[in-house]
């Protein structure tokens, strides 16, 4: 009986995910992402996170990674670290200060990385990046080079 419940529960979840995937229209987001990539060609770029979960946008993160872009912030791994009180690595904060990621794409109109409350991270991001443009789906934050 337990096997049947687990199997049916798993099948129901898979069907739910398939229905969600079928109704998600990633094409406009992917098109916009390609246009942004062209405008910022030659610069490192990453899709970041906002305060509202937007699975359709964050599901596009692998597109950039598979095109050779770095992945500095991975929400699940970082969330697990924060949950058990492991501080954000100093190298991650320094990478923000140094502009390792030159262009951050944050869901439009949302605060970047609101679930991260470590002051060093927040300051490193806000002091070194500014919104350069807003598209339909993204706020484009670019690195402010040091003078």
WOKACOR-V377937 format. One record per run of one state. SS is the DSSP state (~ for helix, > for strand, _ for the rest). FROM is the first residue (numbers start at 1). LEN is the number of residues. If there is no record, write none. Layout:
ss = <SS	SS>
from = <FROM	FROM>
len = <LEN	LEN>
This chain:
ss = <_	~	_	~	_	>	_	~	_	~	_	~	_	~	_	>	_	~	>	_	>	_>
from = <1	2	24	27	40	45	48	55	59	61	67	75	84	90	99	103	108	119	129	135	138	144>
len = <1	22	3	13	5	3	7	4	2	6	8	9	6	9	4	5	11	10	6	3	6	4>
